[in-house]
Amino acid sequence: MNRITRIGRLSAYEEDFALWSAEQAALLRDGRFDGLDRENLAEEIESLGRSERYEIESRLKVLLVHLLKWRYQPQAQSNGWKGTIREQRARIARRIGDSPSLRGYPEEILADEYSFAVPQAADETGLSEDAFPAACPFTVEQILDPGFLPDAP
């Protein structure tokens, strides 16, 4: 006997998300499509795709901040910065590996993420935002290349 037949009624999406998710999965596995909460299921599936994109956006911004710091504050370069750069690249590569349709996404969002990265890099380095180029000085290929670390300007 599965969880659905034990409880007798389905949980509302808003009442208990974890239980609702388990019940929806059980219905799918059992082929009981008539009992599915199709609207909320569709919304959750769409949100999974959005979360993959959001993770790439977030990690790309962190990566850009650290690449800018590496280039424009070379006297403060550290293994911690290098580790952060490596980690962000690996996590972006993993997301793209899991969802190859997102391969071009970093290029699509580069300009926006760079515009978010500059103020943070300025805050973290103490440099003026004007110290950084108006457009990203790195290509997407460089940004994602595990062997690339920028030289000082």
C-alpha positions, 0 to 999 in steps of 0.5 A: 500500500502506498502513501496515497492509499493510506491517507485517503486524500491528496494533500494540497500543494499549499498545505504541505509541499513535501507530502504533495510532491511525494503524492504526485510522484506516486501518482505518476509512477502508478499511472494514475494521471487523473489524480495529478495536480497538473497546474502545480506540477507544470509550474514546479517543472518550469521552476526547475529550469529556472533554478538551473538558469539562476544557478548559472547566473549566480555562479557566473557573477561570483566568477566574474567578481573574482576574475576582476579582483584577480586582474585589478588587485594582483597584489592581493591574489590568494589561493582562496580566490583561485579556489573560488574561481575553480569552484564556480567554473566546475559548478557551471560546467556541471549545470551545463553538463546536466542540461546541455541546452544551457550551453549558450546561456553564459554568453546570453547573460554575460553583459548583465552579470558583468554589470552586477559584478563590477559594483561588487568587485569595486566594493571588495577591492576598494577600487572605483567602479571606473577602474574596471572596463565598461564591458567585460574584458574576458570572453566566455571561453576565457571565463569558463576555461579552467586554465585561464587566470587574467594578467594584470592590465 
